[in-house]
């Protein structure tokens, strides 16, 4: 396979052990809270020691190969658990802390998680209570550990407990992503894919340096946060500075005080940083590069960042099922290529553009479906062989469902999506899940959800609803109804009440017509 010589046979644990061996006293992890004097810090030696102790504690409760879930915001213990699970051969299931009870039940049940590590409460959500509500429906769930009890858990293991031999082929994580069924599916990601993708994308494309601070605002339940922004600094002996959540004022403050080399986030985050009142007064002289991805990055935003900061901006095109990076721009690319494309394939990652109907390769310039093949492709969807076979063909190509075109030099431009997926602020939202929530309201007869352009979030969730004859409901009532079922980012912000829907001959709603009529002001 092209580029296979650059792929290393290593695990997440191997990556950490190598870093601790090379630079035991070097700073590895910093808690990016506002009070600089109160920030907890770990060297690589301390990080490995704590991860090994926690790995032994895990093995006192779980067997290698079992799955444990993590349900929390960005706290250092999240990272410690990720590394400990890797050393113990236990698979980590990452869970969005914004999920509600119904969504949590699905993820924990589908993954058959034997344990869950969580915070008691986050942003008004009583997470510990929600776990107790769903436990009766989850026979596999044996343990629920609060992160506030982390030290006691970490110290509960036997010092003599041997750690298992973990293979690069073993499952490291299960990350849930929506798919063609409308129900989130668990993408099983192996150690080889995660470690090499982090190294060949962020670490090498950005030319990260030992000792540099990398402020990470990305949620850890995404591959951008717990893979690229976590493992790349380890691979380069850098320092991850972990923000507890995204707040532009905090982000700017921590970048200045920790001398961050990176200025980045999804486009929504970057717009918030640039527009914040503190931006002009923040010392960002340490920044060497800017970085974005997770959603389509507008060319004007790339140009604005580069003009404002005087540094090159890189864009990564990624998908959870690809561990996640597929293509990326770099500082060596021309300003126009950095602004208008998502770069060329990462080393050892093949990319092809094919006609969706024939799967024949498209010549340069022609739009088709983007597919990719290589070490980075997931093992499959957990417990879903048919969906796995649909996503990964017999030749090993992962079909992304995205539309794109390449030029003669191999630079890729993303033109849209075959799937109906909505990407709001870097978050994937599948319309069918939102429609199901809408249809539980007694006043709604039919509903259709589409993505519509939004200058801040990239896309916004728009709901078209037809009420039951004689029933009444307004936007506020329907908003509160969906908000009580689904995470905030999935709740529609655009509402339209209709008396009929445009239908196909088979009776399916023609969603593209709804979207076009909305854009035309209809």
C-alpha positions in Angstrom: 0.0 0.0 0.0 1.4 3.4 -0.9 3.1 5.1 2.1 2.9 2.0 4.3 6.5 2.3 5.2 5.7 5.4 7.3 3.1 3.6 9.4 4.4 2.4 12.7 3.2 -0.7 14.5 2.4 1.0 17.9 -0.3 1.4 20.4 -1.4 4.4 22.4 0.5 2.9 25.4 3.6 2.5 23.3 3.4 6.2 22.4 3.2 7.3 26.0 6.0 5.0 27.2 8.3 6.3 24.4 7.6 9.9 25.4 8.2 9.2 29.1 11.5 7.4 28.3 12.7 10.3 26.1 11.6 13.2 28.2 10.4 12.1 31.7 10.7 15.6 33.2 9.2 17.5 30.2 5.7 19.1 30.7 3.0 16.9 29.2 -0.4 18.0 30.4 -1.8 21.2 31.9 -5.3 21.9 33.2 -6.3 25.0 31.3 -8.4 26.8 33.9 -8.4 30.5 34.4 -6.3 30.7 37.6 -2.7 30.0 36.4 -1.5 29.3 39.9 -4.2 26.6 40.4 -3.5 24.7 37.1 -2.6 21.1 37.7 0.4 20.0 35.7 1.9 16.6 34.8 5.3 15.7 33.3 5.6 12.8 31.0 7.0 10.6 33.8 4.1 11.6 36.0 1.6 11.0 33.2 2.9 7.5 32.6 3.0 6.7 36.3 -0.6 7.8 36.9 -1.8 6.1 33.8 -0.2 2.8 34.8 -1.6 2.9 38.3 -5.1 3.6 36.8 -4.6 0.8 34.3 -4.0 -1.6 37.1 -7.1 -0.3 38.9 -9.1 -0.9 35.7 -7.8 -4.5 35.5 -9.1 -5.1 39.0 -12.6 -4.5 37.7 -12.6 -5.1 33.9 -11.0 -7.6 31.6 -8.9 -6.6 28.5 -11.3 -6.3 25.6 -14.2 -5.0 27.7 -15.6 -1.6 27.0 -15.9 1.3 29.5 -17.6 4.7 28.8 -16.4 8.1 29.7 -19.1 10.8 30.1 -17.6 14.1 31.1 -16.4 17.5 29.9 -12.7 18.2 29.3 -10.9 17.4 32.6 -7.4 16.0 33.0 -8.8 12.7 34.4 -10.5 12.1 31.0 -7.0 12.0 29.4 -5.7 9.9 32.3 -8.5 7.4 31.8 -7.9 7.3 28.0 -4.2 6.5 28.5 -5.0 4.0 31.3 -7.5 2.1 29.2 -5.0 1.9 26.4 -2.4 0.4 28.7 -5.0 -2.1 30.1 -6.3 -3.2 26.8 -9.7 -1.9 27.6 -11.7 -0.1 24.9 -12.9 3.5 25.7 -16.4 4.5 24.6 -16.5 8.3 24.3 -19.9 9.9 25.2 -21.0 13.5 24.6 -21.8 15.1 27.9 -24.7 17.0 26.3 -26.6 13.7 25.7 -30.0 13.2 27.4 -31.4 10.1 28.9 -32.7 8.4 25.8 -29.4 9.0 23.9 -27.3 7.9 26.8 -29.3 4.7 27.1 -28.6 3.9 23.4 -24.9 4.5 23.6 -24.3 2.6 26.8 -26.6 -0.2 25.7 -25.3 -0.6 22.2 -21.7 -0.6 23.3 -22.5 -3.0 26.2 -20.2 -0.8 28.4 -19.2 -2.6 31.5 -18.4 0.6 33.3 -18.9 4.4 33.0 -16.7 7.1 34.4 -18.5 10.4 34.8 -18.8 13.8 36.4 -21.8 14.3 38.8 -23.2 17.3 37.0 -22.4 19.4 33.9 -24.1 22.6 32.8 -27.3 21.8 34.6 -27.5 18.2 33.6 -27.5 15.9 36.6 -25.5 13.2 34.9 -25.1 10.9 37.9 -28.9 10.8 38.3 -29.3 10.0 34.6 -27.0 7.1 34.8 -29.0 5.7 37.7 -32.2 6.1 35.7 -30.9 4.0 32.8 -28.9 1.3 34.8 -32.0 -1.0 35.1 -32.0 -1.2 31.3 -28.3 -2.0 31.0 -27.4 -5.4 32.3 -23.8 -5.1 31.2 -23.2 -2.0 33.2 -21.5 -3.1 36.4 -19.6 0.0 37.5 -20.3 3.7 37.7 -17.3 5.7 38.9 -17.5 9.5 39.6 -14.4 11.4 38.6 -14.5 13.2 41.9 -13.4 9.8 43.3 -10.6 9.4 40.8 -7.8 9.2 43.4 -9.5 6.5 45.3 -10.1 4.6 42.1 -6.6 5.0 40.9 -5.1 3.7 44.1 -7.5 0.7 44.3 -5.4 -1.4 41.9 -2.8 -4.0 42.9 0.8 -2.7 42.4 1.8 -6.2 41.3 -1.0 -6.4 38.6 0.7 -7.1 35.3 -0.3 -5.1 32.3 -1.3 -7.0 29.2 0.3 -7.0 25.8 -1.8 -4.8 23.6 -1.8 -5.1 19.8 -1.9 -2.2 17.3 -4.9 -4.0 15.8 -6.9 -4.0 19.1 -9.8 -1.7 19.5 -8.8 1.5 21.4 -12.0 3.5 21.2 -15.6 3.4 20.1 -16.9 6.7 18.9 -20.5 7.2 18.1 -21.4 8.9 14.9 -24.8 9.2 13.1 -25.3 7.3 9.9 -27.7 6.2 7.3 -30.1 4.6 9.8 -30.5 7.9 11.7 -29.3 6.2 14.9 -25.8 6.8 16.1 -23.4 3.9 15.3 -20.3 3.0 17.1 -17.2 3.3 15.0 -14.5 1.0 16.3 -11.1 2.6 16.0 -7.9 0.6 16.5 -4.6 1.7 18.1 -2.6 1.8 14.9 -5.1 4.2 13.2 -5.2 6.6 16.1 -1.4 6.8 16.8 -0.3 7.1 13.2 -3.1 9.5 12.2 -2.2 11.9 15.0 1.5 11.7 14.1 1.1 12.0 10.3 -1.4 14.8 10.5 -1.0 17.3 13.4 2.5 16.3 14.5 4.2 16.2 11.1 2.0 18.5 8.9 2.1 21.2 11.5 5.8 20.5 12.3 5.0 20.5 16.1 8.1 21.0 18.3 9.1 19.5 21.6 8.1 21.6 24.5 5.5 23.6 22.6 2.2 24.3 24.2 -0.9 23.1 22.3 -4.1 24.6 23.8 -6.9 22.1 23.1 -10.4 23.5 23.1 -11.9 20.6 21.3 -14.3 18.3 23.2 -12.6 15.1 24.1 -15.5 12.9 23.0 -14.5 13.7 19.4 -11.5 12.3 17.7 -10.2 15.9 17.1 -10.0 16.3 20.9 -8.9 12.9 22.2 -6.9 11.7 19.2 -5.4 14.5 17.2 -5.0 17.1 19.9 -4.0 14.6 22.6 -1.8 12.1 20.9 0.1 14.5 18.5 1.6 16.4 21.4 2.7 13.1 23.0 4.3 12.0 19.7 6.3 15.3 19.6 7.0 15.7 23.3 4.8 18.8 23.4 2.5 20.1 26.1 -1.3 19.7 25.9 -3.1 22.5 27.6 -6.7 21.2 28.1 -9.5 23.7 28.3 -12.5 22.5 30.4 -14.9 23.8 27.7 -14.8 26.3 25.0 -15.1 29.9 26.2 -13.4 32.5 24.0 -12.3 34.7 26.9 -10.8 31.7 28.7 -9.3 30.4 25.5 -7.5 33.7 24.7 -6.3 34.1 28.3 -4.8 30.6 28.4 -3.2 30.9 25.0 -1.4 34.0 26.2 -0.4 32.7 29.7 0.7 29.3 28.4 2.3 30.7 25.2 0.4 28.5 22.9 1.9 27.7 19.5 -1.6 27.0 18.0 -4.6 29.1 17.3 -7.4 26.9 16.4 -10.8 25.2 16.7 -13.8 24.6 14.5 -14.8 27.6 12.4 -17.5 28.6 15.0 -14.8 28.8 17.7 -12.4 30.8 15.5 -15.1 33.3 14.7 -15.8 33.7 18.4 -12.1 34.2 19.2 -11.6 36.8 16.4 -14.8 38.7 17.5 -14.1 38.7 21.2 -13.4 42.1 22.9 -10.3 40.7 24.5 -8.8 39.6 21.1 -6.9 42.8 20.3 -5.2 43.0 23.7 -4.2 39.4 23.8 -0.5 38.6 23.3 -0.5 35.9 20.6 3.1 36.3 19.6 3.8 32.7 20.5 1.4 31.4 17.8 3.2 29.7 14.9 0.2 28.2 13.0 -3.6 28.2 12.9 -5.7 25.2 12.6 -9.3 24.3 11.8 -11.6 21.5 10.6 -14.6 19.6 11.8 -16.8 21.5 9.4 -16.2 23.2 6.0 -13.9 26.1 6.6 -14.9 29.2 4.5 -12.0 30.5 2.4 -12.6 34.0 3.7 -12.1 32.8 7.2 -8.7 31.3 6.3 -7.6 34.5 4.7 -8.8 36.5 7.6 -7.0 34.4 10.2 -3.7 34.5 8.2 -4.0 38.3 7.6 -4.8 38.9 11.3 -2.2 36.7 12.9 0.4 36.6 10.2 0.7 32.8 10.4 -0.3 30.0 8.0 -3.5 28.2 8.6 -4.0 24.5 8.1 -7.3 22.8 7.4 -7.9 19.1 8.0 -10.6 17.1 6.3 -11.6 14.3 8.6 -14.2 11.7 9.5 -14.6 9.7 12.7 -14.5 6.5 10.7 -11.0 7.4 9.4 -9.4 7.9 12.8 -10.1 10.8 11.7 -7.7 12.7 9.3 -7.9 12.1 5.6 -6.4 15.2 3.9 -4.8 18.4 5.2 -3.2 21.6 4.0 0.2 22.7 5.3 2.3 25.8 5.6 4.1 24.9 2.4 0.9 25.1 0.3 0.1 28.3 -1.6 -2.2 30.8 0.1 -4.9 30.0 -2.4 -4.6 26.2 -1.8 -4.7 26.8 2.0 -7.9 28.9 1.6 -9.8 27.0 -1.1 -8.9 23.4 -0.6 -8.6 20.8 2.2 -5.2 19.8 0.9 -3.8 16.5 -0.2 -4.0 13.1 1.3 -2.0 12.4 4.4 0.9 10.0 4.1 -0.3 6.3 3.7 -3.9 7.5 3.2 -5.3 6.8 -0.3 -8.1 9.1 -1.6 -10.2 8.5 -4.7 -13.2 10.3 -6.2 -15.8 7.9 -7.7 -19.1 8.2 -9.5 -21.6 7.3 -6.7 -23.7 5.2 -9.2 -20.9 3.3 -10.9 -18.0 3.6 -8.5 -15.7 4.3 -11.4 -12.9 6.7 -10.6 -13.6 10.3 -11.7 -11.0 12.3 -13.6 -9.6 15.5 -12.1 -12.1 18.2 -11.8 -15.2 16.0 -11.8 -17.3 15.8 -8.7 -17.9 12.4 -7.1 -18.0 10.6 -3.8 -14.8 10.8 -1.7 -13.5 7.5 -0.5 -10.3 6.6 1.4 -8.2 3.6 2.1 -5.3 2.8 4.4 -4.2 2.1 8.0 -6.6 4.8 9.3 -9.9 3.1 8.3 -12.0 1.9 11.2 -12.5 -1.8 12.0 -16.2 -1.3 11.5 -19.4 -0.3 13.2 -19.9 -2.1 16.5 -22.3 -5.0 16.1 -23.5 -3.8 12.6 -22.0 -6.0 9.9 -24.4 -4.9 7.2 -23.7 -1.2 7.8 -20.0 -1.9 8.0 -20.1 -3.7 4.6 -22.0 -0.7 3.2 -19.4 1.8 4.5 -16.2 -0.3 3.7 -16.2 -2.1 0.4 -14.5 -5.4 -0.4 -11.3 -3.6 -1.5 -11.0 -1.7 1.8 -12.3 1.7 0.6 -14.2 3.7 3.2 -17.0 5.5 1.5 -17.4 8.9 3.2 -20.7 10.0 1.7 -19.1 13.4 0.9 -18.9 14.9 -2.5 -15.6 16.3 -3.7 -13.3 16.9 -6.6 -9.6 16.8 -7.0 -7.3 18.8 -9.3 -4.4 17.4 -11.3 -2.1 17.9 -8.3 -4.3 15.9 -5.9 -5.7 18.9 -3.9 -9.2 18.1 -2.7 -12.2 20.4 -2.5 -15.4 19.3 -0.7 -18.5 20.2 -2.5 -21.3 18.9 -0.4 -22.6 15.6 1.1 -24.5 12.7 -0.3 -25.9 12.0 3.1 -28.4 14.4 4.7 -26.0 15.0 7.6 -26.1 18.4 9.1 -22.8 19.8 10.5 -23.5 22.5 13.0 -20.4 24.0 14.6 -18.5 20.8 13.9 -21.2 18.6 15.4 -22.8 15.9 13.2 -26.6 15.9 13.4 -28.7 13.4 11.6 -32.2 14.7 10.6 -34.1 11.5 11.3 -33.1 11.5 14.9 -34.5 15.0 15.3 -37.6 14.1 13.3 -38.3 11.2 15.7 -38.1 13.5 18.6 -40.5 16.0 17.0 -43.0 13.3 16.2 -43.3 12.4 19.9 -45.1 15.8 20.4 -48.9 15.2 20.2 -49.6 18.3 18.1 -47.2 17.3 15.2 -48.5 15.2 12.4 -45.5 15.2 10.1 -42.0 16.7 10.3 -39.0 17.1 8.1 -35.6 18.4 9.2 -32.9 19.9 6.9 -29.7 21.8 7.3 -29.7 25.5 6.2 -26.7 27.8 5.9 -25.7 29.8 9.0 -22.9 32.4 9.0 -21.8 31.5 12.6 -22.4 27.8 12.9 -21.9 26.7 9.3 -25.3 25.1 9.2 -28.4 25.3 11.4 -31.1 22.8 12.1 -34.4 23.7 10.4 -37.6 21.9 11.2 -40.6 21.9 8.8 -43.7 20.7 10.7 -47.3 20.0 9.9 -49.6 20.1 12.8 -52.5 17.7 13.5 -55.7 19.3 12.3 -57.2 21.4 15.0 -54.0 21.2 17.2 -52.0 24.2 18.2 -48.3 24.6 19.1 -45.8 27.5 18.7 -42.0 27.5 18.2 -41.2 28.0 21.9 -43.3 24.9 22.9 -41.8 22.7 20.2 -38.3 24.0 21.0 -38.7 23.1 24.7 -40.1 19.7 23.7 -37.1 18.7 21.5 -34.7 20.3 24.0 -35.9 17.9 26.7 -35.2 14.9 24.5 -32.1 15.7 22.5 -28.8 17.5 23.1 -28.9 21.3 22.7 -27.0 21.4 19.4 -29.6 19.0 17.8 -32.5 21.2 18.7 -33.9 23.2 15.7 -33.4 26.9 15.7 -35.3 27.5 12.5 -39.0 26.6 12.4 -41.5 26.6 9.5 -45.1 25.5 9.8 -46.5 24.0 6.5 -49.8 22.6 5.4 -48.2 20.1 2.9 -44.9 18.7 1.9 -43.4 18.3 -1.5 -43.3 14.5 -2.1 -41.6 12.0 -4.4 -43.7 9.5 -6.3 -43.1 7.0 -3.5 -44.3 9.4 -0.9 -41.0 10.5 0.6 -40.5 14.2 1.4 -38.3 16.0 -1.1 -36.1 17.7 1.5 -33.9 19.5 -1.1 -37.1 21.3 -2.2 -37.8 22.5 1.3 -34.3 23.8 1.7 -34.4 25.5 -1.7 -37.7 27.2 -0.9 -36.3 28.3 2.5 -33.3 29.9 0.8 -35.5 31.6 -1.8 -37.5 33.1 1.0 -40.6 30.9 0.4 
